[in-house]
Structures are given as structure tokens and as C-alpha cells.
């Protein structure tokens, strides 16, 4: 029986996350998933490749036996996104494989639906630091078997994130970071603070995208930063401190 193996990487947060999924024939779900997901902080780059070797050994596969490499393209940590993108490119060049960029916010929606089958409309909001959040709204299409993007990934102050008119699940860590300032939290049917970027959902999304022919050459892999600056100016920090809480 033919098998498809897909390697997935995510270092968009303080976690180093690697998964190797194996699917039978043309299935769009994995029959086996080998995972390493560890809180590594700023040293994800030193743990990433050893974790890749571990999941390959656990599955009894070589890198060139994989069909593609999926990676969390962002949004997320600047350094983390560059780490995952660079590692995916290097491994893909070495193994002669294509790559599949995956939205880290869509991966959160995928995680939320994995925990709750009723999560067919998911507002994802992730702490982006600098008093802002990354956010997006997704709706699951059972007919297509994939997420539809209702509101594309964007960056906003927590108060400015649009509240969906229809029932929704709130995924991500923004509620924990901003509390009542995230108005959507008061309207959500469920708050799933554990639905965070993870290589498992990245692998699932990557497999479906690869089945649809959406993989690209390694040279075309690029992070999706959303934010175009990594720090506030002194004036911006002082203005933020002067604002009433």
C-alpha cells in the first residue's frame, strides 16, 4: 500500500514543534503522527533539527521518503518564522522536496476544530506583543473539507478585533493576554486557549494543501510577517504608558 509522509515544522512561538505524519494512499488524514513539541524559548533553532531526526527515526523513514515539508509561515515571532522557513528550505533542498507554507492562525483554527467538532467558525487571536494581536476569522466548509478565510490574518489592538455576528469559537492566547480588552471573548460560544500553533495541525493543513497541488519550490518559501517592525520607538512606549488602563 502506498504511503504519503509529510514533515511539518513550527517555531512561530516559544515552542519548537515538529511532526511527521504518515497517510495511506490518497487519504487526507494521517494514520500515524510522530510529534516533538517542546517549550524552548529563544533556542528553538538548536532543537529543531535534532527533533526532525528523532521523528524520522521513530517513523523508520529517511528525509527523501517524505513527499513535502510544511512549515508555519506566520504570523508569529520574527526570529521563529525565519527559523522554520530556513530549516524547511534547507531540508527541502537536501531531500529534493517541495514545501508547503501554512498559516499559523489557520493551524490554531484546525487545532480548535480537532478538540471540538462544533468549532466550524473560529476567530483566532494571538498575542503579538507591543499591545497588539494577530487575528483572523475562518469558517469550516464540510462540503469542500477545508477552511474558508472570512477575515484574512491582520494585526490590531485587541479592542479593534471585529466580533463575528454568528456563533464562533475563540482560539489562541489573546484572551489570556488582554482579558476584557478583547471584546470577542464575551461573545464566544467557547474559548479554546489551548488552540495554539503546533506542528500537528500544520501537518494536517499541509497534507491537504499538498494533495491539492499547492506545494511550492523551496526557493519560494517565505515568512508571512504581517507586522513590518519588531519594536516600538521610545516615543511609542512612552505614549502607551501614558494611556489610561
SEDREN-296579 format. One record per residue (C-alpha): residue in three letters; x, y, z. Coordinates in steps of 0.5 Angstrom, whole numbers, padded with zeros to 4 digits, always signed. Example, Ala and Ser with C-alpha at 12.3 -4.5 7.8 and 13.67 -1.06 7.14 Angstrom:
<recs>
ALA+0025-0009+0016;SER+0027-0002+0014;
</recs>
This chain:
<recs>
UNK+0000+0000+0000;UNK+0003+0007-0002;UNK+0004+0012+0004;UNK+0005+0019+0004;UNK+0010+0022+0009;UNK+0010+0030+0011;UNK+0014+0033+0015;UNK+0012+0039+0019;UNK+0016+0045+0023;UNK+0013+0051+0027;UNK+0017+0055+0031;UNK+0013+0062+0031;UNK+0012+0062+0039;UNK+0016+0060+0044;UNK+0015+0052+0043;UNK+0020+0048+0038;UNK+0015+0044+0034;UNK+0016+0038+0029;UNK+0011+0033+0027;UNK+0012+0027+0022;UNK+0005+0025+0019;UNK+0004+0018+0015;UNK-0002+0018+0011;UNK-0005+0012+0007;UNK-0006+0013-0001;UNK-0010+0019-0002;UNK-0012+0020+0005;UNK-0013+0027+0007;UNK-0012+0025+0015;UNK-0006+0021+0018;UNK-0006+0014+0020;UNK+0000+0016+0024;UNK+0003+0022+0027;UNK+0010+0023+0031;UNK+0011+0029+0035;UNK+0016+0033+0039;UNK+0013+0039+0042;UNK+0018+0043+0047;UNK+0018+0050+0050;UNK+0025+0052+0048;UNK+0024+0060+0048;UNK+0030+0063+0044;UNK+0034+0057+0043;UNK+0029+0053+0038;UNK+0034+0053+0033;UNK+0038+0049+0037;UNK+0033+0044+0038;UNK+0029+0044+0031;UNK+0034+0039+0027;UNK+0035+0034+0033;UNK+0027+0034+0033;UNK+0027+0033+0026;UNK+0032+0027+0026;UNK+0028+0024+0032;UNK+0021+0024+0029;UNK+0024+0021+0022;UNK+0028+0015+0026;UNK+0021+0014+0030;UNK+0018+0013+0024;UNK+0023+0009+0021;UNK+0024+0014+0015;UNK+0029+0018+0011;UNK+0028+0025+0009;UNK+0028+0024+0002;UNK+0022+0019+0003;UNK+0018+0025+0005;UNK+0013+0028+0000;UNK+0014+0035+0002;UNK+0016+0039+0008;UNK+0010+0044+0011;UNK+0012+0050+0016;UNK+0009+0055+0020;UNK+0010+0061+0016;UNK+0007+0066+0020;UNK+0005+0071+0023;UNK+0009+0070+0029;UNK+0016+0071+0032;UNK+0020+0074+0027;UNK+0026+0070+0029;UNK+0022+0064+0030;UNK+0019+0065+0023;UNK+0026+0066+0020;UNK+0028+0059+0024;UNK+0022+0055+0021;UNK+0023+0058+0014;UNK+0030+0057+0013;UNK+0030+0050+0016;UNK+0024+0048+0011;UNK+0028+0051+0006;UNK+0035+0047+0007;UNK+0032+0041+0009;UNK+0027+0041+0002;UNK+0034+0043-0002;UNK+0037+0037+0001;UNK+0032+0032+0000;UNK+0029+0034-0006;UNK+0023+0036-0004;UNK+0017+0042-0005;UNK+0015+0046+0001;UNK+0008+0048+0004;UNK+0007+0055+0007;UNK+0002+0054+0013;UNK-0002+0060+0016;UNK+0000+0059+0024;UNK-0007+0062+0025;UNK-0011+0057+0021;UNK-0007+0052+0025;UNK-0010+0055+0031;UNK-0017+0054+0028;UNK-0015+0047+0026;UNK-0013+0045+0033;UNK-0019+0048+0036;UNK-0024+0044+0031;UNK-0019+0038+0033;UNK-0022+0039+0040;UNK-0029+0041+0039;UNK-0032+0038+0032;UNK-0037+0044+0033;UNK-0032+0049+0032;UNK-0034+0051+0025;UNK-0033+0058+0026;UNK-0026+0060+0029;UNK-0024+0067+0031;UNK-0016+0066+0032;UNK-0013+0072+0036;UNK-0006+0071+0038;UNK-0002+0076+0043;UNK+0003+0080+0038;UNK+0006+0084+0044;UNK+0007+0091+0043;UNK+0000+0092+0046;UNK-0003+0088+0039;UNK-0006+0082+0037;UNK-0005+0078+0031;UNK-0012+0075+0029;UNK-0016+0072+0023;UNK-0023+0069+0022;UNK-0024+0062+0019;UNK-0030+0058+0017;UNK-0030+0051+0016;UNK-0033+0048+0010;UNK-0036+0041+0010;UNK-0037+0041+0003;UNK-0030+0043+0001;UNK-0027+0040+0007;UNK-0023+0046+0008;UNK-0023+0052+0012;UNK-0025+0059+0008;UNK-0022+0065+0010;UNK-0027+0070+0012;UNK-0022+0075+0015;UNK-0015+0075+0013;UNK-0010+0075+0018;UNK-0009+0082+0021;UNK-0005+0086+0026;UNK-0010+0090+0031;UNK-0011+0093+0038;UNK-0015+0088+0042;UNK-0021+0093+0042;UNK-0021+0093+0035;UNK-0022+0086+0033;UNK-0028+0085+0030;UNK-0033+0081+0033;UNK-0037+0076+0029;UNK-0044+0076+0028;UNK-0045+0069+0028;UNK-0043+0064+0034;UNK-0036+0063+0034;UNK-0030+0059+0038;UNK-0025+0064+0040;UNK-0018+0061+0039;UNK-0011+0063+0042;UNK-0008+0066+0047;UNK-0010+0074+0046;UNK-0016+0073+0052;UNK-0011+0071+0057;UNK-0006+0077+0055;UNK-0011+0082+0054;UNK-0017+0080+0058;UNK-0023+0084+0058;UNK-0020+0089+0052;UNK-0021+0083+0048;UNK-0029+0084+0047;UNK-0030+0078+0043;UNK-0028+0074+0049;UNK-0035+0076+0052;UNK-0039+0073+0046;UNK-0035+0067+0044;UNK-0039+0060+0045;UNK-0033+0057+0047;UNK-0026+0060+0049;UNK-0020+0055+0047;UNK-0014+0058+0050;UNK-0010+0051+0048;UNK-0011+0052+0041;UNK-0004+0055+0039;UNK+0001+0054+0033;UNK+0003+0047+0033;UNK+0006+0042+0028;UNK+0001+0037+0028;UNK-0005+0042+0026;UNK+0001+0045+0021;UNK+0002+0038+0018;UNK-0006+0037+0017;UNK-0006+0043+0013;UNK+0000+0042+0010;UNK-0002+0035+0007;UNK-0009+0037+0005;UNK-0005+0043+0001;UNK+0000+0038-0002;UNK-0006+0034-0004;UNK-0009+0040-0008;UNK-0002+0041-0011;UNK-0001+0048-0007;UNK+0007+0046-0005;UNK+0012+0051-0008;UNK+0019+0050-0009;UNK+0024+0051-0003;UNK+0027+0058-0006;UNK+0019+0061-0006;UNK+0018+0059+0002;UNK+0018+0066+0005;UNK+0015+0068+0012;UNK+0009+0072+0013;UNK+0011+0077+0018;UNK+0004+0082+0018;UNK+0008+0087+0022;UNK+0013+0091+0019;UNK+0017+0093+0025;UNK+0020+0089+0031;UNK+0020+0094+0037;UNK+0016+0100+0039;UNK+0020+0107+0039;UNK+0022+0111+0045;UNK+0016+0116+0044;UNK+0011+0110+0043;UNK+0013+0106+0049;UNK+0012+0113+0053;UNK+0005+0114+0050;UNK+0003+0107+0051;UNK+0005+0108+0059;UNK+0001+0115+0059;UNK-0005+0112+0056;UNK-0011+0110+0062;UNK-0011+0103+0063;
</recs>
